[in-house]
Amino acid sequence: MSIEAIYNRRSIRKYKSKEISIDKKLYLGRYK
């Protein structure tokens, strides 16, 4: 399983909340 797949699975639950922007920043900062 790729990092992107793991991130996508985790983020599906969070996308309805404000955490999406924070998660995306952390994700991009970590794996860019």
N, CA, C and O atoms as CSV, one atom per row, in Angstrom:
chain,resi,resn,atom,element,x,y,z
A,1,MET,N,N,0.847,-1.202,0.000
A,1,MET,CA,C,0.000,0.000,0.000
A,1,MET,C,C,0.880,1.250,0.000
A,1,MET,O,O,1.798,1.387,0.808
A,2,SER,N,N,0.578,2.138,-0.914
A,2,SER,CA,C,1.390,3.351,-1.020
A,2,SER,C,C,1.017,4.379,0.036
A,2,SER,O,O,-0.060,4.315,0.628
A,3,ILE,N,N,1.905,5.313,0.261
A,3,ILE,CA,C,1.639,6.393,1.219
A,3,ILE,C,C,0.382,7.153,0.803
A,3,ILE,O,O,-0.447,7.500,1.644
A,4,GLU,N,N,0.247,7.404,-0.478
A,4,GLU,CA,C,-0.927,8.142,-0.964
A,4,GLU,C,C,-2.209,7.386,-0.668
A,4,GLU,O,O,-3.219,7.988,-0.301
A,5,ALA,N,N,-2.172,6.056,-0.827
A,5,ALA,CA,C,-3.365,5.252,-0.547
A,5,ALA,C,C,-3.728,5.325,0.931
A,5,ALA,O,O,-4.899,5.458,1.287
A,6,ILE,N,N,-2.713,5.236,1.789
A,6,ILE,CA,C,-2.956,5.336,3.231
A,6,ILE,C,C,-3.544,6.702,3.555
A,6,ILE,O,O,-4.525,6.802,4.293
A,7,TYR,N,N,-2.946,7.755,3.005
A,7,TYR,CA,C,-3.431,9.109,3.265
A,7,TYR,C,C,-4.869,9.266,2.790
A,7,TYR,O,O,-5.706,9.835,3.491
A,8,ASN,N,N,-5.145,8.760,1.600
A,8,ASN,CA,C,-6.498,8.891,1.049
A,8,ASN,C,C,-7.517,8.180,1.920
A,8,ASN,O,O,-8.608,8.704,2.148
A,9,ARG,N,N,-7.179,6.999,2.408
A,9,ARG,CA,C,-8.114,6.253,3.245
A,9,ARG,C,C,-8.377,6.989,4.545
A,9,ARG,O,O,-9.514,7.042,5.013
A,10,ARG,N,N,-7.331,7.558,5.131
A,10,ARG,CA,C,-7.479,8.290,6.391
A,10,ARG,C,C,-8.270,9.573,6.164
A,10,ARG,O,O,-9.115,9.938,6.982
A,11,SER,N,N,-8.000,10.252,5.065
A,11,SER,CA,C,-8.577,11.573,4.842
A,11,SER,C,C,-10.048,11.504,4.450
A,11,SER,O,O,-10.787,12.471,4.636
A,12,ILE,N,N,-10.477,10.366,3.908
A,12,ILE,CA,C,-11.887,10.243,3.512
A,12,ILE,C,C,-12.802,10.582,4.681
A,12,ILE,O,O,-13.834,11.229,4.500
A,13,ARG,N,N,-12.422,10.145,5.883
A,13,ARG,CA,C,-13.255,10.389,7.059
A,13,ARG,C,C,-13.197,11.841,7.508
A,13,ARG,O,O,-14.142,12.347,8.113
A,14,LYS,N,N,-12.093,12.506,7.214
A,14,LYS,CA,C,-11.853,13.847,7.750
A,14,LYS,C,C,-12.278,14.951,6.790
A,14,LYS,O,O,-12.377,16.111,7.190
A,15,TYR,N,N,-12.531,14.610,5.532
A,15,TYR,CA,C,-12.749,15.635,4.514
A,15,TYR,C,C,-13.953,16.515,4.780
A,15,TYR,O,O,-14.083,17.588,4.190
A,16,LYS,N,N,-14.842,16.068,5.670
A,16,LYS,CA,C,-16.025,16.862,5.972
A,16,LYS,C,C,-15.751,17.895,7.055
A,16,LYS,O,O,-16.617,18.711,7.372
A,17,SER,N,N,-14.558,17.863,7.621
A,17,SER,CA,C,-14.220,18.767,8.715
A,17,SER,C,C,-13.143,19.753,8.299
A,17,SER,O,O,-12.621,19.692,7.186
A,18,LYS,N,N,-12.821,20.654,9.200
A,18,LYS,CA,C,-11.792,21.660,8.923
A,18,LYS,C,C,-10.395,21.059,8.934
A,18,LYS,O,O,-9.436,21.699,8.502
A,19,GLU,N,N,-10.277,19.827,9.430
A,19,GLU,CA,C,-8.966,19.179,9.494
A,19,GLU,C,C,-8.365,18.958,8.116
A,19,GLU,O,O,-7.159,18.747,7.988
A,20,ILE,N,N,-9.199,19.005,7.088
A,20,ILE,CA,C,-8.690,18.724,5.739
A,20,ILE,C,C,-7.509,19.620,5.388
A,20,ILE,O,O,-6.508,19.144,4.850
A,21,SER,N,N,-7.616,20.908,5.686
A,21,SER,CA,C,-6.545,21.830,5.312
A,21,SER,C,C,-5.283,21.555,6.111
A,21,SER,O,O,-4.178,21.633,5.574
A,22,ILE,N,N,-5.435,21.236,7.381
A,22,ILE,CA,C,-4.288,20.927,8.229
A,22,ILE,C,C,-3.631,19.636,7.761
A,22,ILE,O,O,-2.410,19.568,7.624
A,23,ASP,N,N,-4.439,18.618,7.517
A,23,ASP,CA,C,-3.912,17.342,7.054
A,23,ASP,C,C,-3.175,17.504,5.733
A,23,ASP,O,O,-2.118,16.910,5.522
A,24,LYS,N,N,-3.739,18.308,4.854
A,24,LYS,CA,C,-3.126,18.464,3.545
A,24,LYS,C,C,-1.772,19.155,3.670
A,24,LYS,O,O,-0.825,18.799,2.969
A,25,LYS,N,N,-1.678,20.138,4.556
A,25,LYS,CA,C,-0.403,20.824,4.768
A,25,LYS,C,C,0.632,19.865,5.341
A,25,LYS,O,O,1.783,19.852,4.903
A,26,LEU,N,N,0.221,19.062,6.321
A,26,LEU,CA,C,1.142,18.099,6.919
A,26,LEU,C,C,1.577,17.074,5.879
A,26,LEU,O,O,2.754,16.723,5.797
A,27,TYR,N,N,0.624,16.598,5.088
A,27,TYR,CA,C,0.907,15.592,4.068
A,27,TYR,C,C,1.887,16.132,3.028
A,27,TYR,O,O,2.868,15.473,2.683
A,28,LEU,N,N,1.610,17.337,2.536
A,28,LEU,CA,C,2.475,17.914,1.518
A,28,LEU,C,C,3.852,18.224,2.090
A,28,LEU,O,O,4.863,18.044,1.412
A,29,GLY,N,N,3.892,18.691,3.335
A,29,GLY,CA,C,5.168,19.004,3.965
A,29,GLY,C,C,6.007,17.764,4.195
A,29,GLY,O,O,7.234,17.808,4.103
A,30,ARG,N,N,5.349,16.667,4.491
A,30,ARG,CA,C,6.058,15.428,4.794
A,30,ARG,C,C,6.561,14.720,3.556
A,30,ARG,O,O,7.697,14.246,3.527
A,31,TYR,N,N,5.733,14.643,2.539
A,31,TYR,CA,C,6.021,13.751,1.417
A,31,TYR,C,C,6.314,14.466,0.108
A,31,TYR,O,O,6.480,13.821,-0.927
A,32,LYS,N,N,6.376,15.778,0.142
A,32,LYS,CA,C,6.592,16.523,-1.095
A,32,LYS,C,C,7.976,16.220,-1.667
A,32,LYS,O,O,8.343,16.756,-2.713
